[in-house]
Amino acid sequence: MISPDVSPDAPLEAQPAIGLIGMGAMGSMYAKYLAAAGWKKIYVCDMPAKYEALKETWKDTPNITVLKDGHLVSRIADWIMYSVEAEYIERVVAEYGPSTKVGAIVAGQTSVKAPEKAAFEKHLPEDVHIVSCHSLHGPTVSPVSQPLVLILHRGTSDSLRVVENILRPLQSRYVYMSYEEHDIVTANTQAVTHAAFLSMGTAWASEFTYPWEHGYYVKGIEIVKVNIMHRIYSNKWHVYAGLAILNPSARAQIDQYARSATEIFKLMLAADDVGLRTRLYRARDTVFGSGDGKRKHILLSEDMLDKFSLGKRPPTDTTLTPIEGRAPANSHLSLLAMVDCWAKLGIQPFVHLELAATPIFRLWIGVAEYLFRSQERLDAALFAALYDNSHRSNDMEFVIAARGWSQCISFGSFDLYKQRFQETAQFFQPRFDDATKLGSAMIQAIMESSKDA
């Protein structure tokens, strides 16, 4: 029996055998951190076809042993983490779960827990513990101080302590939830946020333009939009597909976001000043309230954000259009729709910010807060929405994109999601290298600045 207080400093014979099934980006990140901390018995595998390549990749890394398949890992490991896509978790657990060592602790690193829970309950032996996990960040983000969800589903307090100690080298902040709570929180913090950026990218790609190269989206919160959009589309499509399609709480939220964008756009077309302002002011008050003024704002100054622009900021002493030197006012429809969506669904984003916010969600709240907590900026966006046609065609493309993504997700087709994602990603691919560097630097700067938020 592994001691609940085991650490990497324990003698070899007292250390748990750690098993990682699935060595994609997140599995590899876990392997690196655990090995570097001094855990000496780490056994990893991926699909058998990747065995030789995986051995070559990890041949010079101490403490890591590559095995051919999940059966070999499951038979030897005291703690096992399945790091596979949510779409395939049932199939993989069905194959390897019955080989799980008696008394072992099993976890899943999937972003959607409903199918993981069903797979574990169906295919794992009854004499094993289930203490699952989920790091709420991508593999390129440092896990230090980021939220790491732990789910004690079937087991003892000692089995939870073992997992806490095994994962302590990540230096993440533990958040304790049930499977059901996890899916609600991740839907609230990730599903609609991803849909917003996916829709932005699809809208810009549909116009066959990189707007930041023509005087648009080159300052302030617009820079955040561009850099996060690039960050999402430079990742693998499956990182987002499972969360959107398989999470029971996600579809309704994404549908509401598309509905909010559509209804706001209709008010814009009708030039319904009173209707638009009434709706968005009510959404602002519902989501942000009056505020006590004590919490530090998330975003940096516009001057700081300008350092991370992909485009060049036009001169400020000219007038009217990008051609003449200044980008026109932006309606920020994506943000208007987001806050309206939160209000309609009764979502309190700052509660989730404190509980289990991803870096992208933290930034998305930041840009929404930056816009909505300034009467001047919000009124300028609403005026642009009603009376300035400069962004109207882009707003129309955004509404079409948001509805398209909602319909795609409602169909529940991973193939359709993949096709739609990759078509847009292909358009932005030539800009990924520069955007990834700037985006990472921007996120790091904002995260450092908002640690005390």
N, C-alpha and C positions, 0 to 999 in steps of 0.2 A: 504494500500500500504506500503510495506517495505521500510524504508529509505535506500537510496544507501550507506549511511555512517554507517550502523548498525554495531555493534560490540558485542562480547560476554558480554561486560559490560552493555549493554542496559537492561532496565527492561524486565521482562518476556514477558509482553504483546507486547513489541516492537520488540522482536526477531522473526526471520523467523522460520517457521516449516521446518525442514530439513528432507528429505526423502531419504533413501538409499534402492534401490531395488536390491538385490543380496548381500549376506553377505559371499562371499568367502574371500580369503586372502586380496585382495585390498579393498573390501567393509569394511571389519573389520578394516583394518588399518585406513581408513578415519574415521570410527566411533570412534575409540579410540582417535585420535588426536582432533577431533571436540568436543567430550565430555570433554576431559581433559582441553580444552581451555575455557570451560564455556558456550558453546552453550547448552541451556537447553531443547530444544524441538526437539529431534532427534528421528525419527520414522524409524524403519528398518524392513525388511522382506526378506525371501528367499522363496524357494518352500514351499507350504503349508505342505508338508510331513515333513519338517524340523522345523516346528513351535515350537513344544514342546522342542526340543533339543536347538533351538536358544534362547528360553526364559530362559532355564537353564544356558546357557553360559553367558547371559548378565544380569542375575537377580541382581547381586550386583554392576552393573555399573550405577552410577548416570547419569541422563539426557537422557538415552536411553530407548525407549519403543519399544518392539517387537510387531509387528502386524502380522496378519495371512497371508495376501497376498498383492500384489501390488495395488489392487483396494483401499484398506483402506489407504495405504500410499499416493497414488495419489490424493485422495479426500481431504487430509488434508495438504499436504506439499506445501510450497511456493517455495522451491528449491528441485528438485528431481534428483538423479543421478542413472542411470542404470549401475550397475556394473556386467554385465553378459558377457559370452563369445560371441565373434563376430558371431560365427556360429548360435547362438540362439537369437540374438538381435531383429530380425524382428518378430519372434514369440512372444517374451515377450512383446515388445512394442505394437504389435497388440492386445494383451490381456488386458494390463493395461493402455495403452496410452489414450484411450477414456475417462477414469475416471479422467484425469488430471484436477486439480483445475484451474478455470479461472484466467488468469494472472500469473500463475506459471512459473518458469524458469526450463527448463529441460536440463540435461546433460547426456552424456554417457562416461563411463570410458573404452570403448573398444580400443584395440590397432589398429584396422582397422576402418577407418571412413566411407568408401564408403557404406557398408551395414547399418551402423548406420544412416547416413544421409538419405538414402532411407527410412528406417523404420520410422524415425521421421517425414519426410515430408508426408508420406503416412498415418500414424496412429495418430499423435498428432492433437488435435484441433487447429484451426487457431488462437485462442485467447490466446495462450501460447507462451512464448519466448523460443528460443533454443540457449543456451550458453554452448557449450560442453567443455570437458576437457580430459586430459590424462596425468597422471604422468609417466614420462619416466624412470621408475625404478621399480624393483620388490618390493614386500611387505616386504622383509627382509632387505631392504636398507633404511636407514633414509631418509625421504623426504627433510630434511634441505638442502637448496642450490641446490637441484636437479631441472632440468627443469620440469615445469608443463605447458603443452600446454593449452591455452584457445582459444576457437573458437566462436566468435560472429557471428552466422549464421542467426538468426532471432530475432531481439530485439533492444533495445536502449542502449545508453551508460550507463544509470542508471542500467539496468539489468546486464551489465557487471561488474559494480562497486559492485553490491550486491554479485555476485559470487566471485569476488576478495576478498571481506571482509569475506565471509563465509569460504573461503579456506586459509585465511592468517595464521591460526594456524599451517599449514604444514610447513611454513617458506621456501617454495619452490620459485624458480625463474620463474616468469611468462614469457612465450613465446607465442606471439600472431600469429596465423596462420588461414588460411582457411581450410576447410575439405580436399581439394585437396592437398594443400601444406603439410598438416600433413602426408598424405599417401606417398607422395614422399620422405619426409625427413625420416620417420620411415623405409621405404624400404631401403633407402641409409644407414641408421645407424644400422639397426637391421637385416633385412632379410638375407643378405649375410653373415653378421657376425655370426648369429646363424647357417647358413648352414655350415660354416667352422668348427665350434665346433661339430656340429652334425656328420659331416663326420669324424672328428678325432676319436670321440668315437666309431662310427660304425667300423672304420678301426681297432682300437685296439681290440674291442670285436671280430671281425672276426678272429683275430689271437689268440684269447683266452689267452691274456696275459695282465698283468699290467706292461707296460714297465718301469715305474719308480721303480719297485722292482728289476730290473735287470741291473741297471746302466744307463738306458736311461732316458731322460726327468727329470733330477734331478738338473738342474742348470739354472740360468738365465731365458731367455724368455721361455724356455721349461717348467719351473715351472708354468708360467702364463697360458700356454696352458692347462696343466693338471688340474689346479685348476678351470679354467673357464669351461672346459668341464664337470667336475664333478658338478659344480654349475648348469649348464643347465639341465643335465640329472637327477638331484635330484629334479627338479621342476616338475610341472604337464605338460603333453604333450600339453594340449590345450593352454598354455601360448604362445607357438610358432606356433602352427598349423594355427590359424586364420590369423596371420600376414602374413605367407608364402602363404596360399592358397587363401585368400580373398582380399589381397591388390593388386590392379591392377598393381602396379609398381614392385611388388616383384618377380613374376615368371621369367620375362626376366632377372633380375639381378642374380637370383640363377642359371638360365640356363647358363649365361655367366661365372659364377664362375666355374661351372663344365666343360665348354668348355676350359677355361683358364688352369685349372688343367690338362686336357687331352692333350692339345697341348704342354704345357711345358714338360709333362712327355714324349711325343713322341720325343721332342728335346733331352731329357736326354738319352733315349734309343739309339738314333742315334749318341750320343756323338757329337752333333753339337755345338761345342764350340762357334763359331762365331754367329750362329743363336740364341742360348740361351742368350748370353751376350748382343747382340744387342737388343733383345726383352725386357729383364729385365732392362737394363740401360735406354732404352726409357721410360719404365713404371715408373721407379724411377724419371726421370726428369719431366715427366708429372704430377705425383702425388705430389712429394715433392719439385720440383724445386731446385734452388740453396740454398734457405733458407737464412734468414737474420741473423740467429744465436742469435736473441734476445729472442725468445720464449723458455721458460724452457721446457726441455724434460719431457715426462710423466713418464717414468719408473724410478725406483730407481736403485741403483747399483746392480750388480750381487750378491755381498756379502749380501746385504739386502734381495734380492729375495730368496737367498738360505735358509733363515730362515723359508720359507714357503713351503719347499719341502716335498712331501710325502715319497720320497725315500732318501737314503743316497748318498751323492756325493762321487764318487770313488776318490782314491788318484790321484794326478796330476803328480806324478813322475814315472808313469809306461806308457806303450805304447799300442797302437792299439785297443784293443777290450774290451768290458765290462768284459769278463772273466779274462783278464789280468789286469783289473783295471781302464780302462778309456773308457767312452762312445765314439763311433765313431762320426765323423763329421755328421752333420744333414743337409740335403738339404733344410729343411724348406719349402717344397713344398706348404703347406697350405698358407704360407705368400707370397711366390712368386706368387701364383695364385691370392691371394687377391689383391695385388698391380696391377697386370696385369689386373684384372677385373675392378678395379677402373679406370685405364687408358683407357681401351676399352670403358667404359660407360661414360667417361667424368665426373666422380664423384670426387669432391674435398673434401676429408674427413675432412680437418681442418676447412672448412667453417661450416660443420655440428657440429664439435667439439665445436665451439663457440656458435652455435645456440641451439642445442638440443641433446647433446650427452648423451647416457645412460652410466652407469659405465662400462659395458662390452665393448661397442664400444670405449670408451676412452682407455681402456686397450689394445684393439686390434689395435688401431692406434699406441699405445705406442710400442707394440712389432714389428709392421711393421716399424715404425720409427727407432727403435733400430737397426734393421737389415739393412735397406736400406740406412740410413744416415751414415753408417760406411763402407767405401770402403773395408776395411779389412774383416769385417764380411760378407758382401755381396759376395765378391769374394770367401771366404771360403765356403759359402753355394753353390755357383755355381760350384765350383770345386768338392764339395762332390756330387752334383747332377749329374755331368758328369762322374766322375771317381771313386767314392767310392760306392760300392754296399751294404754297411752295412745297409742302410735304404731302399734299393730298394724294398724289398718285402712289407715294410710298405707303401712306396709311391704308389705302385701298388694298395694295399688295399684302400688307401685314394682316389685314382682316381675312383675306382669302387664305393666307398661309396658316393662320391660327385655326380657322375652321377646317382646313385640310388636315392639319395634324390631329385635331380632335376626332375627325372622322376616321383617319388612319388608325388611331389607337382604339377607337370603338370597334373596329373590325377584328381586333385581336390577332392580327397577322404580323408575325415577325419578319416575314419576307417583304411585305409591303413597307414596313417601317424601315428595314434595311435599305431598300431601294430609294425611298424618299430621302433618307439621311445621306446616303452616299452620293446621290446626285447633287445635293447642295454642297457637301464637303468637297467634291471634286472642283467646284467653281472657286472655292477659297483656298484650295491646296497650295497654289503658288505663293500665297502670303503667310503660310503657317509658320515658317521658321522665324521670321521677324516678329510676328504676332505672339508666338509662344514665349519668346524671350521678354518682350515688353509686358505681356500679361502676367507672367510669373513675378516679375519685378514689381509690378503694380500691386498685385495681391499681397506680396510680402510686405511692402511699405504700408499698406492699409491695415493689414493684420497687426503689424508692430505698433501702429499708431492707436489702434482701437482695443488693445489688450485690457484696458481698464474700463471699456464701454459697459 
